[in-house]
Amino acid sequence: MSKKNLAILTILVAIILDQVIKIYVKTHYALGDGFEVFSWFKIHFVENNGMAMGFEFGGKAGKLFLTLFRIVAVSGIVYWLASNIKKKVHNAVIIGISLIFSGAVGNIIDSLFYGVIFDDSNHKVATLFADEPYGEMLYGKVVDMFYFPIWSGNLPDWIPFIGGEMFTFFQYIFNPADSYISIGVALLFIFSKQAFPKEEKKVKEFSENQKS
């Protein structure tokens, strides 16, 4: 398989899977509902207006800025991916960049379209292609559902500031698109020499000059 086809296949499978899972959760569960897969893994439907892990800023203006920023960033990722395909870099690098692109696009789709194709999920299951959607174009909410409460308990008292408080690891709820970005970054880190050969060479040359 060519590197171009590998990238296209990775992107198509990743984005379709992301959207199928999100649409299924959105059309089968009310906000806050879900089910337990294992004691340490749950499906818990939440939505957020802002960045990964539920962080938000700037209200409606901040949401618009974030959506537009993601669109610009995706354009840069496309150029980065195309450049690496031409260079015929390691397949893991192609997959890594493709996953980062897929993750960004997956959440952009939520922000762009979900506000105009779904109605509200509060206390009820949402309807796809609803007559009365909950929002507007560019202001859709990102759907999250993966929750891994691997450990919960009171932190030791000797820990500064948060000692003695209840803590859950991992407390953040995320979606497939977020996972793609994390996996993609991890792949680029593992294969950093293949992903950033010039930078690696410069660092090596600088280290050798410092020693001489």
N, C-alpha and C positions, 0 to 999 in steps of 0.2 A: 504494500500500500504506500502511495506517495505521501509525503509529509503534508501536502495541501489537503489531500483526502482525509488524512488522519485528523487534521485540525477541524475540518468540516464535520466529520462524523462525531468527534468529541463534543463539539458545540451543539449540534442538533440533538444528540441523545441527552446531554446535560440540561439544555433549556426545556425540552419537552418533558423530561422527568420532573424538573422543578415545577413547571406549570401544572402538570397533572396532579401532583401531590398537593399543591396549594389550592387548586380548584376543588379537589375532592374534599379537603378539610373545610374549605369555605362553604361548600354546599351540603355538608353532612353534620356540621357542629356549630352550635352557637358560640359566641365569644366567651372564652373561659372554660369551655367544655373540652373533653378529650377522653383518653383511656390509658390504662397502664399496660405497657408491654412487658416490662420487668420492673422490679422495685427501684432500679437505678435508671430506667429509661421510660419516659412517658410521652405521649402525644398530648400536647396542651395548646389549644388554639388561642393565640393572641395576635394583636396587630400593633404596628407602630408607625408613627409619622416621620421618624427621623432616621438616624444612622443605625449601624449594626448594633445588636445587643440592646435595642430599645432607647438609645440616647436620642434626645431631641433638642433642638435649639431654634430660636427665632420665630416660632409660630408658623404661620402660613408663608411668610416671606422666606423663612429658613427652609421650609419644605420645598419651595420652588427653586431656591438656590441649589439645594442638594440634588434635586432631580436634574437640573440643567448641568450641574457639575459632573454628574455621573455620565450624562450623554457626551460631554466633551471628553471625559476620561476614556470612554469606550472608543472614541475615534482614535485616541492615542494608542490604545491597546491593539486596535486593528493594524495600525502602521507597524507597531512593534512585532506583532505576530507575522505579518507579511515579510518583514525584514529578516526574521529568523528562519522562515521557510526558505527564502532565497539562499540564506547562508548554509542551509542543510544541517542545522544543529541537531543535537541528540533528540530523539523522539520524546523523551521525558520533559524536555524544555518546551517542545511544541504542545504537549498535553497540558503542562503547567500553565502556559500563557492562555491556552484555549479555555481552561477551567476558570481562570480569573476573568476572562471576557464573558464567559457564560454566566458566572455569578453576578457580574455587574448588569448584564442584560436582563437576567431573571428578575432582579429587584426593580430595574427600570420599568419593566412591563407592568409590575404591580402599581408603581407610582403613576405611570401614564394612563393606564386603562381601567384599573379596578374600580376607581371612583365613578366611572360612567357605565360599567357593565354589571355591577353588583349593587343590591340594596344593603341596608344596614344589617349587621350580625348581632346586635345587642338583643339578648333574650330570645333569639330565634335563628333559624338556619337561613342563610342568605340565598337569594335567587339569582342565578346567572342570567344575564340580559334582562335585568329587571326593568319594569316600567317606570319606577321611581328610584333611580340610583342614589347612593348616599353622598356623592361628591361631584367633582369636576375633573376634566382632563388635567393631568400633571399633579393632581393632589390626592391620588389614591393612596391607600394605606398598605404597607408591606405585611404580608401574611407570614407569621412564624408559628412553628409547632413542635420542634424537637427540644425536649427538656431532659437533661441528664443529672438528676439530683443524686449523684454518686455517694455523697456523704453529707449528713446534716448533724449538727451538734453545737454545743457551746465551746467557743474558743478558750484556750487557757488564759488565765488572768494576767499572766506575765507579758502577753502581747500588747504593745503600746496602742492606745486609742480604741481598739476594738476588742480587747481582751474581755472575756466573760459574756460576750454577746453571741446570739444565735447566728450560725453561719451555714450556708449550703454551698457545696461544691459539686456540680457546676450550676450556678443559679440562673445563668442567662438562657433565654429561649431563642432558637435560631431556626433558619430554614435551609433547604438544599443549596440555594444560591450562596448563602454565607459559607456553607461547607466547601463549595467549589473554590471560593477565593482562598480559604485557609489551606486547602490541599494544594492548590496551585502555587501559593507562596512557599509552602513546605518543599514542593518538588524543585522550585527554582533555587531554594537554599541548598538542598542536597546536591543538585547538579549545577552549582554556582559557577564552576570552572567552564562548563559548556555554555551556560547562559550568559556569562559576562567574561568572555575570554580576554578582551582588551583590558578591562579593569583589573583582572587577576594578574595579567602580565605587567601592568604599570605598578601594582603593589609589590610584585616580586622584584622588579628593577629598582624601585625606591628602597626596598629593604637591603638589596645588595649594595647600593650606593652608600647607604648609611653605615654599613659594616666596613667599607673600604676607607 
